[in-house]
Amino acid sequence: METRLSVTLIQHTPDPEKLVAAAAKLCYSKAGAGEIMDDLTDDNVERFLTRLMDMGHASPIEHASFTFAIEGVSRALTHQLVRHRMASFSQKSQRYVAEGQFSYVIPPEIKALPDGEKIFVEGMENAQKTYDSLAQRLIEKYTIELMAAGLSEKQAAMAAEKQGIEDARFVLPNACETKIVTTMNTRELLHFFNQRCCNRAQWEIRELATQMLKECKKVAPLLFKNGGPRCVEGPCPEGSMTCGQIVEVREKFKHI
């Protein structure tokens, strides 16, 4: 069954912009630890953050973190996502959770091909049948072995399922749907958006990054006002590999 991307901002640092402004205030004033939250009106916070971002002083923005629950994405996407190492990840396990009827992501370019979706779905169904068959055979094998070793039938069956799906998962495709929770601080998120909102990023993670940016802007518009690919704030860094659409990209992210 085909699945679709879903992004939920499930938690974030309370009042993230005020916190960052307080951290910046400590850097540039004589205020002590007990005073840095004083007099942080909306106008003062905006002034602090505007100055901070214009100066490129990024360390204070690391104090604000955002946690997302992501589902309806492929394993191909999460293999890219976890390369962003200044983050925390908790992903649905294929070792402990059986893929009884896995959902999958179909690339738009495959859907656009004549019979492309049909061929793709057949491949997913074949993978499911192979997975189910191998898992069942392995579970039966391990159940017999574990019972012979002295476990009760119930105990053996429980242990055997985990051992069976552990190896059966090797036939699952990159398209297989997964779920993941990730936490990043503001500085890492801005870097993530620089890299993954770019038109040259792979289409699925680009869509994910754009949805995450939308969620961030709802709760911290000042911190993420320049969020997006690097060409939003300056020239395109891709050189001869540029998409050539800098005007359109800037207009798009101005309204996100």
HELIX and SHEET records of a PDB file:
HELIX    1   1 PRO A   16  TYR A   28  1                                  13    
HELIX    2   2 ASP A   42  MET A   55  1                                  14    
HELIX    3   3 SER A   59  HIS A   63  5                                   5    
HELIX    4   4 ARG A   75  LEU A   81  1                                   7    
HELIX    5   5 PRO A  108  LYS A  111  1                                   4    
HELIX    6   6 GLY A  116  ALA A  148  1                                  33    
HELIX    7   7 GLU A  153  ALA A  168  1                                  16    
HELIX    8   8 ARG A  169  VAL A  171  5                                   3    
HELIX    9   9 THR A  186  ARG A  196  1                                  11    
HELIX   10  10 TRP A  203  VAL A  219  1                                  17    
HELIX   11  11 ARG A  230  VAL A  232  5                                   3    
HELIX   12  12 GLY A  239  MET A  241  5                                   3    
HELIX   13  13 ILE A  246  LYS A  254  1                                   9    
SHEET    1   A 4 SER A   6  HIS A  12  0                                        
SHEET    2   A 4 SER A  65  SER A  74 -1                                        
SHEET    3   A 4 GLU A 177  ASN A 185 -1                                        
SHEET    4   A 4 SER A  88  GLN A  91 -1                                        
END                                                                             
